Amino acid sequence: MIITDENYRAFPAVANSDLGWLYEQEQNDDTKIDLRAAYANGTLIDCMITEQHRVNIYTRRIEGEDYRYSKAEFDNARKMKAAADKDPFLQQMLKDCHFQYISYNQNFEIEHNGFKFELPVKCKWDLRHKTANLGGDIKSTVATTQKQCEAAFKYFGYDRSRAWYMDIEGTDNDIVIFISKKPPYNIFKIPIRRGDKIYQEGKKKYQELAYKWFTLFGNGK
């Protein structure tokens, strides 16, 4: 069985979204609502930029997703897309990267508190540079300043997802590109390098959640 874009979701391997689901089970209801809303709106702007064929402008839905966007959410995402179209760095990344690139490792070794185990793992990149040792992700945010954006980055556990992606693919450089949902729709960037504080904190988070997954479900899905 070969992992493809068509069978990605059903393919038997652990994704960051699975770790996110496990994390949600430990949170209160308000936090769960925040997380789901953030992920849904992030998916919308991501698809408008990298997978336009999945966006249905009439039903305000994304193909394969069960979330129906409000007219306000959808209209706002269009304005965010217009801002993204004017950002030179993002536009260059879009020219230089593969979209929705899949990484898979059947025997991904993880260590937690000295205990080593293996899981079949997968991830799908928004942006994977065609030639450079670099990947990236596109997110929406209510932040209007770089400082607020960095706080949101930690709150939503994006450090965990970026370390997870970097380790599965073996990349040393990463960048998260945030598009503000509030006028004037500023764009913020948070770079990550292997070994830096963001990477180390993110890796620790995914190691702990992956260990919990392993103790609950073994090395299957």
ABEGO torsion letter per residue (X at the ends): XBBBAAAAAABBBBBAAAAAAAAAAABBAAAAAAAAAAAAAAAAAAAAAABAAABBAAAGBBBGBABBBBAAAAAAAAAAAAAAAABAAAAAAAAABBBGBBBBBABBBBBBGGBBBBBBBBBBBABBBAABBBBBBBBBBABABAAAAAAAAAAAGAAAAAAAAAAAAGBABBBBBBBBABOAGBBBBBBBBBGBAAAAAAAAAAAAAAAAAAAAAEABX
